[in-house]
């Protein structure tokens, strides 16, 4: 499967809130990084195994007001095994009711038809402010 196909499948499953389906796209050992203060955003931080992917999404989605999230993909750049997704996220923090917007860049590396790296870059100060009590 080409990198672009895996990226498109990833985005479709993300849109469908299919945590298990997203996890199926990842290799057993991964290089995963989502920056942020884990005391405020417990889903943030590194991960190293595919079995940690679905819980990440479940924890993140549980922290957001249902039905109030919008993910807009601006562009996708694919070069061989590497891809970068440029997007914006609009969410509402469930614990505070605060809406927030952050532009994101997501670096994804595919090897042997599996995602081996996912690094998410976003405005962590904005995310922290939305969830801070």
Steps between C-alpha positions, in 0.01 A plus 500: 500500500640840407568763766224721357248215533592445864471873571157512337386195698636657819301818435181309417525300820579816697188663357297192600642498858626147432778465759547128442509549123764771534709275726494225234700730272796511740797264527556318828790732593443870432654841552203711618520849644224739599642790698316648796473517876387153606354636824256708295482282188558139614483372142816699414845348501697234320381150415698205370249222423199470271286382791530853645345669196130421552508602870660832397207582275241380751655714775524803272145468369363452854658834595315684221135609481327249270388642168695824540824404325600600150814373330588675175778352288670777304756295311690174496856468378629152420859419411568127489451360850456844655183706522402824668140596562431870550167556671310697759312370801206673664379338822324578826659373822243288685627590848495878452265561206769715337530487122845499347663505157843375407678458169683170478766319304510123529809313380430139408749241380386176337713188468383158376140627473488607866541834675823495699513869598238761586604834642234765558601866520240745629463806721530327836454827693156543342405141582624536859307828546177338381527217753650693791251539786 
